[in-house]
Amino acid sequence: MQTTTRVAIIGGGVVGCSVLYHLTKLGWSDVMLLERSELTSGSTWHAAGGFHTLNGDTNMAALQGYTIKLYRELEAITGMSCGLHHVGGVTLADNQDRFDMLVAERAKHRYMGLETEIIGPDEIAKIAPVTNIDGIIGGLYDPLDGHLDPSGTTHAYAKAARMGGAHIETHCKVLSTTQRADGTWDLVTDKGAVHAEHIVNAAGLWAREVGAMAGVYFPLLPMEHQYIVTEDVPQIASMIDAGGEHPHVMDPAGESYLRQEGRGLCIGFYEQPCRPWAVNGTPWDFGHELLADDFDKIEDSIAFAYKRFPALESAGVKSVIHGPFTFAPDGNPLVGPVPGMRNYWSACAVMAGFSQGGGVGLTLAQWMVEGEAERDVFAMDCARFGSWITPGYTVP
């Protein structure tokens, strides 16, 4: 392979495919994506696939709303299924401060065109019957919340991008990136050379390693994340038999999210203290592996979940998914032009890929093609971390 392209995107997860699609949507057809393995390798394939709009930054919430609404467009364009389940979701508040925060978020959502609403404990018990509402003051309900098929969605982005003229090269590992005096880039891959006007680092778990090829440090870190899928749960089976589907339930107090999975439940934990993975670098041969189960790490989270969702205590464990995905220190993505670099762009640390990937792709494509994004991007601008950032700061 010896080729020239306008943009070379490194990394083929949902974020890289979204950037590729949005570039073609804005008229840049001479673009390509280079993926070292399969499109869903890394974090994408083992994601729980949930999506929601709630975010502490209002502009990020709006971009998450855009992402969720985009899935129907992808299905219509490609004829492929994203496996969408728009079941709605409720975020619980068990104290007044958290409830006041949700009320404030609802006000901002209305301004941004998002149709969320505040509901009380009785309504929560009605729509989400596996929830124990003892101590719950209320919650924020979002009809857009739901889940999807991570693999199907990623391949829908890829197909839409190909339909727009983009090229995707899988099993193509980037070995080096070198900038020419005119600002363009030479990429050496194990399939040959690529000359690109622009580079986009969307390498996910390998973003640090890809950045280091150009002398760039990205303040992100893979973190371990574990979720559990249960055997059949009678309450869920009854809802399905009656033609219904259980909504998502986010419980900040228990640092968990819960959704229906088949006739059972899926629950994931953002436990404290969190545990970093591959601090000194992600192995290049890591791809479709999982980490060993670690119930000790989530013991306290599970105990709390049993109280909030009593049906879990009697449900058998069907499978445990334990894998890494990337975070920046403040939890928001690292997007935009890399300070001090010409024609080098970032689409990294997108922790909530299926909530944020579409918005990240749109934002970066607008930035590249039109010179600026339509929304305030400060919350995810990679320039928010200055030259003072170090690995010592990034590691918790």
C-alpha positions in Angstrom: 0.0 0.0 0.0 1.4 3.4 -1.1 -1.2 6.1 -0.9 -2.0 9.8 -0.4 -5.0 11.0 1.5 -6.4 14.2 2.9 -7.0 12.7 6.4 -5.6 9.6 8.0 -7.6 8.5 11.1 -5.7 6.1 13.4 -8.1 3.9 15.3 -11.2 2.1 14.1 -13.6 2.0 17.1 -16.9 3.8 17.2 -15.2 7.2 17.6 -12.8 6.8 14.7 -15.7 5.6 12.5 -17.9 8.5 13.6 -15.2 11.1 12.7 -14.7 9.4 9.3 -18.4 9.5 8.6 -18.8 13.1 9.6 -15.9 14.2 7.5 -17.6 12.6 4.4 -20.9 14.2 5.4 -19.2 17.6 5.3 -17.7 17.0 1.9 -14.3 15.5 2.5 -14.4 12.2 0.7 -10.6 11.7 0.3 -10.2 10.3 3.8 -9.2 7.0 5.3 -9.1 5.1 8.5 -6.3 2.8 9.6 -7.1 0.1 12.2 -4.5 -2.2 13.6 -7.0 -5.1 14.1 -10.8 -5.2 13.6 -13.1 -2.2 13.8 -14.4 -3.1 17.2 -11.1 -4.1 18.9 -10.1 -2.5 22.1 -13.0 -1.1 24.2 -15.8 -1.0 21.7 -16.6 -4.7 21.4 -17.1 -5.2 25.2 -19.0 -2.0 25.9 -22.4 -2.3 27.6 -23.8 -0.2 24.8 -25.9 2.2 26.9 -26.5 5.8 26.0 -27.9 8.8 27.8 -27.9 12.6 27.6 -27.2 13.6 31.2 -23.8 15.4 31.5 -22.6 18.1 33.9 -21.7 20.3 30.9 -24.7 21.5 29.0 -23.0 21.6 25.6 -21.8 18.0 26.1 -25.4 17.0 27.0 -26.6 18.6 23.7 -24.0 16.7 21.8 -25.0 13.5 23.5 -28.6 14.2 22.4 -27.3 14.6 18.9 -25.4 11.3 19.1 -28.5 9.4 20.2 -30.8 10.9 17.5 -28.1 10.1 14.9 -28.6 6.4 15.1 -31.9 6.4 13.3 -30.2 8.4 10.5 -27.4 5.8 10.3 -30.0 3.0 10.0 -31.9 4.9 7.2 -28.7 5.6 5.3 -27.1 2.2 5.5 -30.0 -0.2 5.9 -28.2 -1.7 8.9 -29.6 -2.1 12.4 -27.9 -0.4 15.3 -30.0 -2.7 17.7 -31.7 0.3 19.2 -33.7 0.0 22.4 -35.1 3.5 23.3 -36.4 2.4 26.7 -35.9 5.7 28.5 -33.9 6.1 31.7 -34.2 7.6 35.1 -31.3 9.0 37.3 -32.1 8.7 41.0 -31.6 11.3 43.7 -31.4 10.1 47.3 -30.6 13.4 48.9 -31.7 17.0 48.4 -28.4 18.3 46.9 -28.5 15.6 44.2 -32.2 16.3 43.5 -31.5 20.1 43.2 -28.8 19.3 40.7 -31.2 17.2 38.6 -33.8 20.0 38.7 -31.1 22.4 37.4 -30.1 19.9 34.7 -33.6 19.7 33.6 -33.9 23.4 33.2 -30.7 23.4 31.0 -32.0 20.5 29.0 -35.1 22.4 28.1 -33.0 25.3 26.9 -31.0 22.9 24.7 -34.1 21.3 23.3 -33.9 18.0 25.3 -37.2 16.7 26.6 -36.3 15.4 30.1 -38.6 15.7 33.2 -38.5 15.4 36.9 -40.5 12.5 38.3 -41.3 11.4 41.9 -40.7 8.2 43.7 -44.2 6.7 42.9 -43.6 7.2 39.2 -40.2 5.7 39.5 -41.6 2.6 41.1 -44.2 2.4 38.4 -41.9 2.6 35.4 -38.9 0.9 37.0 -40.3 -1.8 39.3 -37.0 -3.5 40.2 -36.1 -0.2 42.0 -36.4 0.0 45.8 -37.5 3.7 46.3 -36.8 3.8 50.0 -35.0 7.1 50.6 -35.4 8.3 47.0 -36.6 11.9 46.7 -37.1 11.8 42.9 -35.3 11.4 39.6 -34.7 12.8 36.2 -36.4 10.9 33.4 -35.0 11.0 29.8 -37.0 9.3 27.1 -33.9 9.2 24.8 -32.0 6.9 27.1 -31.5 3.3 26.0 -29.0 0.9 24.6 -27.8 -0.6 21.4 -25.6 -3.1 19.7 -22.0 -1.8 19.8 -20.7 -3.9 16.9 -23.7 -3.2 14.6 -23.5 0.5 15.4 -19.8 0.8 14.7 -20.2 -1.0 11.3 -23.1 1.2 10.5 -20.9 4.3 10.9 -18.2 2.5 8.8 -20.7 1.7 6.0 -22.1 5.2 5.9 -18.5 6.6 5.7 -17.7 4.2 2.8 -20.8 5.3 1.0 -19.5 8.8 1.3 -16.2 7.9 -0.4 -14.0 7.0 2.6 -11.6 4.1 2.7 -11.0 1.8 5.6 -8.0 -0.4 6.0 -8.2 -3.0 8.8 -5.3 -5.1 10.1 -3.0 -2.2 9.3 -0.8 -1.2 12.2 0.7 2.3 12.2 4.4 2.0 13.1 5.5 5.7 12.9 4.3 9.2 12.2 6.7 11.9 10.9 5.8 15.4 9.9 7.2 17.0 6.8 8.4 20.6 6.6 5.1 21.6 4.8 3.0 20.3 7.7 1.8 17.1 6.1 2.5 13.7 7.6 4.2 10.5 6.6 2.8 7.4 8.2 4.6 4.1 8.0 2.3 1.0 8.5 2.9 -2.7 8.2 1.1 -2.6 4.9 3.1 0.3 3.4 3.3 4.1 3.5 0.6 6.7 3.7 1.0 10.4 3.1 -1.7 12.5 4.7 -2.4 16.2 5.1 -4.0 15.7 8.5 -3.7 13.0 11.2 -6.5 12.2 13.7 -5.5 10.2 16.7 -8.6 8.2 17.6 -6.6 5.2 18.9 -8.6 4.6 22.1 -6.6 2.4 24.4 -3.5 3.0 22.3 -3.9 6.8 22.0 -0.8 7.4 24.3 1.3 5.1 22.1 0.2 6.7 18.9 0.7 10.2 20.3 4.2 9.3 21.5 5.1 8.6 17.8 4.7 12.3 17.2 6.2 13.4 20.5 2.7 14.2 22.0 1.6 13.3 25.5 -2.1 12.7 25.9 -3.4 12.9 29.5 -5.5 9.8 29.5 -5.5 6.4 31.2 -7.3 3.1 30.6 -9.4 2.2 33.6 -10.9 -1.1 34.6 -14.7 -1.4 34.3 -16.8 -4.4 35.3 -20.4 -5.2 34.6 -22.6 -8.2 35.3 -25.4 -9.8 33.2 -27.8 -11.9 35.2 -30.0 -14.9 34.5 -33.7 -14.4 34.0 -35.4 -12.1 36.5 -39.2 -12.7 37.1 -40.1 -9.0 37.1 -38.3 -8.5 33.8 -39.8 -11.6 32.3 -43.3 -10.4 33.3 -42.7 -7.0 31.7 -41.6 -8.6 28.5 -44.5 -11.0 28.4 -46.8 -7.9 28.8 -45.1 -6.2 25.9 -43.0 -3.8 27.9 -39.3 -3.1 28.5 -37.6 -1.9 31.7 -36.0 1.5 31.5 -32.4 2.2 32.4 -31.8 3.2 36.1 -28.7 5.3 37.0 -28.0 5.4 40.7 -25.2 7.9 41.5 -25.3 7.0 45.2 -24.3 3.4 44.3 -22.2 4.5 41.3 -24.0 2.1 39.1 -26.2 1.8 36.0 -28.8 -0.9 35.4 -30.7 -2.0 32.4 -32.6 -4.9 31.0 -30.6 -7.6 29.1 -32.8 -10.2 27.5 -35.1 -11.5 30.3 -32.5 -10.5 32.9 -30.6 -7.5 34.1 -27.2 -5.9 33.3 -25.6 -3.8 36.0 -22.3 -2.0 35.8 -20.2 -0.2 38.5 -18.0 2.9 38.6 -16.6 1.8 41.9 -14.3 3.8 44.2 -11.4 3.6 44.4 -11.1 3.2 40.7 -8.3 1.0 39.3 -6.1 2.1 36.4 -4.9 -0.5 33.9 -1.7 -0.7 31.8 -0.3 2.4 33.4 3.0 2.1 31.5 1.4 1.5 28.1 -1.2 -0.7 26.4 0.2 -3.9 24.9 -0.1 -3.8 21.1 -1.3 -7.4 21.0 -4.3 -6.6 23.3 -7.6 -6.7 21.3 -10.5 -8.9 22.0 -9.4 -10.1 25.5 -11.1 -9.4 28.8 -9.5 -8.9 32.2 -10.0 -11.6 34.9 -13.1 -11.3 37.0 -12.6 -9.4 40.2 -15.6 -9.5 42.5 -13.6 -8.4 45.5 -13.2 -5.0 43.8 -16.9 -4.5 43.5 -18.0 -6.2 46.7 -19.3 -3.0 48.3 -20.9 -1.8 45.1 -22.8 -5.1 44.8 -24.0 -5.0 48.4 -25.4 -1.5 47.8 -27.0 -2.6 44.6 -28.8 -5.5 46.4 -30.5 -2.9 48.5 -31.4 -0.6 45.6 -32.4 -3.4 43.3 -33.5 -6.4 45.5 -34.2 -8.6 42.5 -30.4 -8.9 41.9 -29.8 -10.8 45.1 -31.7 -13.8 44.0 -30.7 -13.6 40.3 -27.9 -16.0 39.0 -24.9 -14.5 37.3 -24.9 -15.3 33.6 -21.7 -13.5 32.6 -19.2 -11.0 33.8 -17.6 -8.5 31.5 -14.4 -6.9 32.8 -12.4 -4.7 30.5 -10.5 -1.4 30.1 -11.6 1.9 28.6 -10.0 5.3 28.6 -10.6 8.4 30.8 -9.0 11.9 30.9 -8.5 13.3 34.4 -11.9 15.2 34.3 -13.8 12.4 32.6 -14.5 14.4 29.4 -13.0 13.6 25.9 -9.9 15.1 24.4 -11.0 16.6 21.1 -9.6 19.1 18.7 -6.3 20.4 17.3 -3.3 19.4 19.5 -1.6 22.6 20.8 1.8 23.2 19.2 1.2 20.7 16.4 0.2 21.4 12.8 -2.5 19.3 11.2 -2.6 16.9 14.2 -6.0 16.3 15.7 -7.3 14.4 18.8 -10.5 12.3 19.2 -9.4 10.4 22.4 -10.5 9.6 25.9 -14.2 9.3 24.8 -15.3 7.3 27.8 -19.0 7.1 26.9 -18.5 6.3 23.2 -22.1 5.4 22.4 -23.4 8.6 24.2 -20.7 10.9 22.9 -19.2 9.4 19.8 -21.5 11.0 17.3 -21.2 14.5 18.8 -17.4 14.1 19.0 -17.3 13.1 15.3 -19.5 16.0 14.3 -17.5 18.5 16.4 -14.1 17.4 15.1 -15.2 17.3 11.5 -16.7 20.8 11.7 -13.5 22.0 13.4 -11.3 20.5 10.6 -13.5 21.4 7.6 -15.0 24.7 8.6 -12.4 26.0 11.0 -14.7 25.9 14.1 -17.4 23.9 15.7 -21.0 25.1 16.0 -21.0 24.7 19.8 -18.8 25.7 22.7 -16.2 23.0 22.9 -14.2 24.0 25.9 -15.4 21.0 28.0 -13.7 18.6 25.6 -11.0 20.8 24.0 -7.7 18.9 24.4 -6.1 22.4 24.9 -7.7 22.6 28.3 -4.7 20.7 29.7 -1.6 22.8 29.3 2.1 21.9 29.1 2.0 21.3 32.8 0.2 18.1 32.5 2.2 15.0 33.4 1.7 11.3 33.9 1.9 11.9 37.6 -1.1 14.1 37.4 -3.0 11.7 35.1 -2.7 8.6 37.3 -5.1 8.7 40.2 
